[in-house]
Every structure is written in C-alpha cells, then in structure tokens.
C-alpha cells in the first residue's frame, strides 16, 4: 500500500492553515487582553472607588435580611396576558 503525496498547492495550503491558526489564537488573546485592560478593568476600578453596591449586599453585612416583599396580586387572565 503506497502512501499518496499531496500536490504542492495542497501542501502549501495546509501549511498556511496551520500558520493562520496560530496567528488566530494569538490575536484572540491580544483582543481579550485589550478588552479587559481598557473596558472591564477601568469599570471595576471606578466602581470600587465609588463604592458602588450593584447587588445591594452592603446592608447584609450589618445583619439585615435579604428578603424582598413578594408581589401579592391575585393571578388573573389579563395580568398573565400582560406578562407574556
């Protein structure tokens, strides 16, 4: 059983795909790093400086409850239609 060699153009194409896959991986890492450094990082830093409490957990540290009052309206057909 003889092994069949690929033509030169197909071998070059396969090599090119390997090279571009490596560049694509590196490019993804660079884009994600820039996204974090210029967008997520400053927002997190600014919210830490401003002491933002996005989850309203600050009151829980003093022993307060996390209970939120429930919507006590009776279920009816019109209300169900509005919710969907």
N, CA, C and O atoms as a DFTB+ gen file, in Angstrom:
336 C
 N C O
     1  1       0.835      -1.168       0.000
     2  2       0.000       0.000       0.000
     3  2       0.888       1.241       0.000
     4  3       1.602       1.499       0.969
     5  1       0.842       1.984      -1.054
     6  2       1.689       3.158      -1.203
     7  2       0.984       4.388      -0.635
     8  3      -0.228       4.552      -0.779
     9  1       1.765       5.240       0.006
    10  2       1.193       6.481       0.511
    11  2       1.172       7.504      -0.606
    12  3       2.147       7.672      -1.339
    13  1       0.069       8.169      -0.720
    14  2      -0.093       9.148      -1.794
    15  2       0.307      10.523      -1.278
    16  3      -0.174      10.962      -0.233
    17  1       1.184      11.201      -2.007
    18  2       1.625      12.541      -1.625
    19  2       0.650      13.563      -2.176
    20  3       0.121      13.425      -3.279
    21  1       0.433      14.585      -1.380
    22  2      -0.433      15.670      -1.821
    23  2       0.300      16.556      -2.810
    24  3       1.523      16.685      -2.745
    25  1      -0.434      17.166      -3.723
    26  2       0.204      18.126      -4.631
    27  2       0.773      19.306      -3.840
    28  3       0.398      19.551      -2.693
    29  1       1.682      20.019      -4.483
    30  2       2.374      21.121      -3.823
    31  2       1.393      22.192      -3.355
    32  3       1.537      22.708      -2.247
    33  1       0.409      22.534      -4.166
    34  2      -0.527      23.588      -3.773
    35  2      -1.348      23.194      -2.549
    36  3      -1.643      24.049      -1.713
    37  1      -1.719      21.936      -2.424
    38  2      -2.467      21.492      -1.255
    39  2      -1.586      21.453      -0.009
    40  3      -2.049      21.757       1.090
    41  1      -0.322      21.082      -0.178
    42  2       0.595      21.097       0.961
    43  2       0.839      22.525       1.427
    44  3       0.884      22.781       2.630
    45  1       0.997      23.451       0.499
    46  2       1.162      24.854       0.870
    47  2      -0.081      25.382       1.580
    48  3       0.023      26.124       2.557
    49  1      -1.255      24.997       1.084
    50  2      -2.499      25.430       1.706
    51  2      -2.617      24.881       3.129
    52  3      -3.010      25.614       4.036
    53  1      -2.287      23.618       3.336
    54  2      -2.331      23.020       4.675
    55  2      -1.350      23.724       5.614
    56  3      -1.674      23.964       6.777
    57  1      -0.170      24.053       5.124
    58  2       0.800      24.796       5.924
    59  2       0.298      26.180       6.276
    60  3       0.469      26.654       7.399
    61  1      -0.329      26.824       5.292
    62  2      -0.882      28.154       5.529
    63  2      -1.972      28.096       6.602
    64  3      -2.045      28.990       7.445
    65  1      -2.812      27.070       6.586
    66  2      -3.853      26.927       7.599
    67  2      -3.252      26.756       8.991
    68  3      -3.793      27.289       9.959
    69  1      -2.165      26.038       9.108
    70  2      -1.503      25.885      10.401
    71  2      -0.959      27.220      10.914
    72  3      -1.089      27.538      12.096
    73  1      -0.354      27.990      10.021
    74  2       0.197      29.289      10.407
    75  2      -0.918      30.239      10.830
    76  3      -0.798      30.911      11.855
    77  1      -1.999      30.305      10.060
    78  2      -3.090      31.224      10.392
    79  2      -3.819      30.800      11.661
    80  3      -4.331      31.657      12.382
    81  1      -3.879      29.504      11.955
    82  2      -4.487      29.057      13.205
    83  2      -3.684      29.582      14.389
    84  3      -4.264      30.006      15.389
    85  1      -2.365      29.560      14.289
    86  2      -1.526      30.076      15.375
    87  2      -1.724      31.584      15.528
    88  3      -1.854      32.079      16.648
    89  1      -1.747      32.318      14.412
    90  2      -1.979      33.762      14.482
    91  2      -3.363      34.075      15.044
    92  3      -3.520      35.035      15.798
    93  1      -4.359      33.282      14.687
    94  2      -5.706      33.490      15.206
    95  2      -5.761      33.316      16.712
    96  3      -6.447      34.073      17.399
    97  1      -5.047      32.330      17.232
    98  2      -5.001      32.107      18.675
    99  2      -4.354      33.297      19.380
   100  3      -4.868      33.781      20.387
   101  1      -3.240      33.758      18.854
   102  2      -2.542      34.895      19.450
   103  2      -3.404      36.152      19.356
   104  3      -3.474      36.926      20.310
   105  1      -4.050      36.358      18.232
   106  2      -4.901      37.536      18.046
   107  2      -6.062      37.518      19.037
   108  3      -6.426      38.566      19.569
   109  1      -6.648      36.355      19.296
   110  2      -7.725      36.245      20.264
   111  2      -7.247      36.642      21.655
   112  3      -7.945      37.364      22.367
   113  1      -6.070      36.180      22.045
   114  2      -5.530      36.539      23.351
   115  2      -5.279      38.041      23.462
   116  3      -5.555      38.645      24.499
   117  1      -4.765      38.633      22.411
   118  2      -4.484      40.070      22.428
   119  2      -5.780      40.871      22.521
   120  3      -5.858      41.829      23.289
   121  1      -6.791      40.493      21.752
   122  2      -8.067      41.218      21.779
   123  2      -8.718      41.098      23.151
   124  3      -9.225      42.087      23.681
   125  1      -8.714      39.902      23.735
   126  2      -9.300      39.736      25.060
   127  2      -8.538      40.526      26.120
   128  3      -9.149      41.093      27.026
   129  1      -7.226      40.567      26.016
   130  2      -6.426      41.330      26.977
   131  2      -6.736      42.821      26.857
   132  3      -6.899      43.500      27.871
   133  1      -6.819      43.333      25.641
   134  2      -7.144      44.742      25.443
   135  2      -8.551      45.065      25.937
   136  3      -8.774      46.121      26.529
   137  1      -9.495      44.167      25.697
   138  2     -10.865      44.347      26.164
   139  2     -10.891      44.460      27.680
   140  3     -11.594      45.311      28.226
   141  1     -10.138      43.620      28.357
   142  2     -10.110      43.675      29.811
   143  2      -9.419      44.947      30.301
   144  3      -9.931      45.633      31.186
   145  1      -8.261      45.257      29.728
   146  2      -7.466      46.387      30.211
   147  2      -8.182      47.714      29.987
   148  3      -8.137      48.585      30.856
   149  1      -8.838      47.887      28.851
   150  2      -9.431      49.181      28.530
   151  2     -10.922      49.291      28.823
   152  3     -11.463      50.396      28.782
   153  1     -11.606      48.188      29.115
   154  2     -13.043      48.291      29.363
   155  2     -13.417      47.739      30.738
   156  3     -13.918      48.481      31.582
   157  1     -13.187      46.482      30.966
   158  2     -13.627      45.853      32.210
   159  2     -12.807      46.349      33.394
   160  3     -13.372      46.634      34.449
   161  1     -11.512      46.456      33.250
   162  2     -10.654      46.905      34.337
   163  2     -11.002      48.285      34.858
   164  3     -11.196      48.441      36.063
   165  1     -11.092      49.308      33.989
   166  2     -11.445      50.642      34.480
   167  2     -12.845      50.725      35.101
   168  3     -13.046      51.457      36.071
   169  1     -13.803      49.990      34.556
   170  2     -15.145      49.998      35.136
   171  2     -15.108      49.399      36.541
   172  3     -15.711      49.942      37.466
   173  1     -14.405      48.289      36.697
   174  2     -14.294      47.665      38.016
   175  2     -13.542      48.576      38.981
   176  3     -13.923      48.701      40.145
   177  1     -12.495      49.199      38.510
   178  2     -11.720      50.106      39.364
   179  2     -12.566      51.314      39.770
   180  3     -12.540      51.730      40.929
   181  1     -13.311      51.872      38.824
   182  2     -14.164      53.023      39.122
   183  2     -15.282      52.672      40.087
   184  3     -15.603      53.463      40.974
   185  1     -15.879      51.504      39.928
   186  2     -16.946      51.120      40.848
   187  2     -16.388      50.816      42.231
   188  3     -17.080      51.016      43.229
   189  1     -15.162      50.342      42.306
   190  2     -14.548      50.103      43.615
   191  2     -14.232      51.433      44.295
   192  3     -14.401      51.565      45.507
   193  1     -13.776      52.411      43.525
   194  2     -13.507      53.724      44.106
   195  2     -14.786      54.423      44.541
   196  3     -14.819      55.091      45.575
   197  1     -15.829      54.265      43.754
   198  2     -17.103      54.886      44.076
   199  2     -17.922      54.073      45.059
   200  3     -19.028      54.468      45.427
   201  1     -17.390      52.953      45.481
   202  2     -18.043      52.057      46.426
   203  2     -19.451      51.711      45.970
   204  3     -20.393      51.732      46.762
   205  1     -19.590      51.390      44.677
   206  2     -20.893      51.015      44.132
   207  2     -21.310      49.654      44.690
   208  3     -20.481      48.759      44.851
   209  1     -22.595      49.512      44.980
   210  2     -23.141      48.277      45.521
   211  2     -24.199      47.774      44.542
   212  3     -25.397      47.946      44.769
   213  1     -23.751      47.157      43.462
   214  2     -24.654      46.758      42.393
   215  2     -25.619      45.655      42.817
   216  3     -26.714      45.557      42.264
   217  1     -25.242      44.834      43.772
   218  2     -26.103      43.738      44.212
   219  2     -26.847      44.047      45.510
   220  3     -27.514      43.172      46.062
   221  1     -26.741      45.258      45.993
   222  2     -27.371      45.691      47.240
   223  2     -27.042      44.736      48.388
   224  3     -27.934      44.330      49.133
   225  1     -25.790      44.384      48.529
   226  2     -25.365      43.474      49.587
   227  2     -24.772      44.204      50.779
   228  3     -24.488      43.571      51.796
   229  1     -24.576      45.500      50.692
   230  2     -23.911      46.224      51.766
   231  2     -24.714      46.156      53.063
   232  3     -24.123      46.045      54.137
   233  1     -26.028      46.220      52.993
   234  2     -26.857      46.145      54.188
   235  2     -26.821      44.785      54.855
   236  3     -27.130      44.678      56.042
   237  1     -26.454      43.747      54.126
   238  2     -26.419      42.409      54.697
   239  2     -25.268      42.242      55.673
   240  3     -25.307      41.349      56.520
   241  1     -24.261      43.065      55.577
   242  2     -23.113      42.946      56.477
   243  2     -23.483      43.313      57.905
   244  3     -22.850      42.831      58.844
   245  1     -24.497      44.159      58.090
   246  2     -24.912      44.574      59.428
   247  2     -26.002      43.660      59.981
   248  3     -26.634      44.002      60.980
   249  1     -26.230      42.541      59.373
   250  2     -27.219      41.596      59.874
   251  2     -28.615      41.821      59.335
   252  3     -29.571      41.240      59.850
   253  1     -28.760      42.643      58.319
   254  2     -30.079      42.875      57.734
   255  2     -30.497      41.646      56.927
   256  3     -29.676      40.775      56.639
   257  1     -31.745      41.586      56.575
   258  2     -32.258      40.450      55.835
   259  2     -32.198      40.707      54.335
   260  3     -32.165      41.856      53.893
   261  1     -32.184      39.641      53.566
   262  2     -32.183      39.739      52.108
   263  2     -33.582      39.539      51.547
   264  3     -33.752      39.413      50.334
   265  1     -34.574      39.509      52.411
   266  2     -35.950      39.279      51.991
   267  2     -36.485      40.475      51.216
   268  3     -36.338      41.619      51.644
   269  1     -37.111      40.201      50.068
   270  2     -37.809      41.219      49.292
   271  2     -39.289      40.871      49.295
   272  3     -39.633      39.705      49.101
   273  1     -40.173      41.831      49.505
   274  2     -41.604      41.506      49.524
   275  2     -42.064      40.975      48.172
   276  3     -41.651      41.455      47.116
   277  1     -42.928      39.977      48.239
   278  2     -43.430      39.345      47.017
   279  2     -44.589      40.149      46.449
   280  3     -45.252      40.905      47.159
   281  1     -44.815      39.971      45.168
   282  2     -45.964      40.585      44.515
   283  2     -47.192      39.779      44.937
   284  3     -47.318      38.607      44.584
   285  1     -48.083      40.399      45.682
   286  2     -49.201      39.649      46.261
   287  2     -50.498      39.805      45.477
   288  3     -51.570      39.494      45.996
   289  1     -50.420      40.272      44.255
   290  2     -51.639      40.414      43.460
   291  2     -52.154      39.043      43.064
   292  3     -51.379      38.126      42.793
   293  1     -53.478      38.916      43.033
   294  2     -54.082      37.639      42.671
   295  2     -53.870      37.383      41.176
   296  3     -53.975      38.306      40.368
   297  1     -53.575      36.140      40.810
   298  2     -53.389      35.827      39.384
   299  2     -54.729      35.884      38.646
   300  3     -55.737      35.363      39.124
   301  1     -54.719      36.514      37.494
   302  2     -55.895      36.529      36.637
   303  2     -55.441      36.503      35.186
   304  3     -54.256      36.674      34.899
   305  1     -56.362      36.294      34.289
   306  2     -56.043      36.113      32.877
   307  2     -55.451      37.374      32.257
   308  3     -54.497      37.274      31.486
   309  1     -55.971      38.538      32.559
   310  2     -55.468      39.784      31.977
   311  2     -54.032      40.062      32.413
   312  3     -53.208      40.505      31.613
   313  1     -53.746      39.804      33.663
   314  2     -52.395      40.019      34.165
   315  2     -51.406      39.051      33.504
   316  3     -50.267      39.423      33.222
   317  1     -51.838      37.823      33.260
   318  2     -50.987      36.843      32.609
   319  2     -50.721      37.234      31.161
   320  3     -49.628      36.995      30.648
   321  1     -51.694      37.824      30.503
   322  2     -51.515      38.257      29.126
   323  2     -50.502      39.400      29.042
   324  3     -49.721      39.466      28.092
   325  1     -50.511      40.301      30.033
   326  2     -49.585      41.420      30.046
   327  2     -48.154      40.953      30.310
   328  3     -47.208      41.562      29.811
   329  1     -47.987      39.902      31.072
   330  2     -46.652      39.427      31.431
   331  2     -45.959      38.736      30.271
   332  3     -44.729      38.697      30.235
   333  1     -46.696      38.200      29.337
   334  2     -46.047      37.462      28.245
   335  2     -45.754      38.298      27.051
   336  3     -45.210      37.799      26.066
